[in-house]
Amino acid sequence: MADFIPLSVPNFGPREAELALEAITSGWVSTSGAKVTEFEQAFASYVGMPRAVAANSGSSALHLAAMAAGLGPGMEVLVPTLTFIAAVNPLTRYVGAEPVFFGCDDSLCIDPDAVEDFCANRCTLRGDRLYNNKTGAHVAALAVVHVFGAMADMPRLLDIARRYHLTLIEDATEALGTRYTAGPLAGRHAGTMGDIGCFSFNGNKIVTTGAGGMLVSNHAPWAEHAKHLSTQAKADELQFLHDEVGYNYRMTNVQACLGLAQLERLEAFVAVKAARYEQYRAALDGVRGLRILPFDCTVTRPNRWFFSLYLGPESGLERDAVIAALQAQHIQTRPVWALVHEQADYGGNEAYALARAEDYRAHIVNLPCSTGLTAADCDRVIEAILAL
Ligand SMILES: *Cc1c(COP(=O)(O)O)cnc(C)c1O
C-alpha cells in the first residue's frame, strides 16, 4: 500500500529538537523563561515591527486583539465568510460584538467592493462613527483574513477603513512570510499594515510551535494591553494585584524554542511551497477544466500556504467524490471551509455578496502542501488527479 500523503503537517528536525532540549534541560518549560521574549523579538524583526506579543494560539491572539481594540456589545465587525471560524468567533461573539459577513474576490479574501458598497449604501457616518442603518449598531471594525497566504487587497481595504473610521484587524494566521514587493506598501508584511494583526503557529501552519500565536500592533499601547491581558492582567508580581479581568493566554518557553527554530527555516519553507505549487500548476492548471488558483506575484511575495485545485465545470468532477477517491489512494485533501455565516448561530446576521464565496466553497479541493512534501509525493498526487 502506498504511503499516506497528509494535507499539511509539521516539519520538525534537529534544530527544533536541539532548542527544545535546551528549554527542557534548563527546567524553564512553562510560561516563564527568556525564550518567549527572544521569540517575540525575532518574530517582530522578521515582520518589521517594533514589538510582538506571544500567545498560546492564533485564536487567543485574535481574542486579545478584539479586547485591545475595544470591541464589545453594540458594535459590529465586518468579516469574511470564506474563512476558518476562528477568524470570526474571537472578534465578535467572544467580546459581545456581532459580525456582518461578506464574500470574497478572486484572491479568496474579503471583497473590497462589497465592503465599500455596504459602508456607502447601508450605513451612515455620524461624526467619526459609522452606523448600520438596519440594526443601528456602531460598525466599529473591519476584519481581513489573508486566505491561504494570499494578500488581501490592502491598499483598498486600508483606504475604506480610514474613510469609514473602522479599526482594521488583520488575521494573518495563514500568511506569515507573505509581503508586498512593489506598490505603495512595498516591504510590508501581511499582518503589519492594519491597526492590529494576528498570526498562528498551529500544527498545520507554515511555521508551528505545536500550538501558538502572535500579535503585532501599530499602536504600541494596544500591544502592551494585549500582553497584559494575556498574563492574567497582573499588575504586581509579588502581591498578585490584578487591575482587570485577564486570561492565561501565554506561550510556553518550550513552544518559543520551537518557534525560534522554525523561524530560522521559514524562508526555506516558503521556497519549498513555491516549488511544489509550481509543480502542481505546471501539470494541472488548464488541463481538462482544472485550475490551480493563482497567487499574485506582481506586487506580493506570497507564502503559498495552501494550494487550491479548482474543479471547473468542464472537468466533470465533483468535490466530495474527488476527495474520497484521493483518500482511497492514501492522499489527504479537503474542501474549503463551510461558509461561516451558515454556521454556529450566525444565521441571523447579515451576509452580502456571497456568489463567489459559494462558488469557491463548492469547487475547491486543497491539495497536500506540507513543507516536507517531496517532488515524488507531489507527482503521485498529480497522477492520481489526472487518473480521476
Ligand atoms: C488557523 C487559523 C486561526 C486560528 O489559529 P489557531 O492557532 O488554530 O487558534 C484563525 N484564523 C484563521 C484564518 C486560521 O486559518
The ligand as an ORCA input file, in Angstrom:
! r2SCAN-3c Opt
* xyz 0 1
  C      -5.534     28.754     11.976
  C      -6.426     29.932     11.893
  C      -6.864     30.629     13.029
  C      -6.668     30.171     14.439
  O      -5.424     29.810     14.831
  P      -5.241     28.737     15.999
  O      -3.797     28.868     16.310
  O      -5.591     27.406     15.420
  O      -6.101     29.108     17.136
  C      -7.617     31.779     12.857
  N      -7.949     32.214     11.635
  C      -7.592     31.550     10.521
  C      -7.985     32.114      9.204
  C      -6.837     30.378     10.606
  O      -6.506     29.721      9.486
*
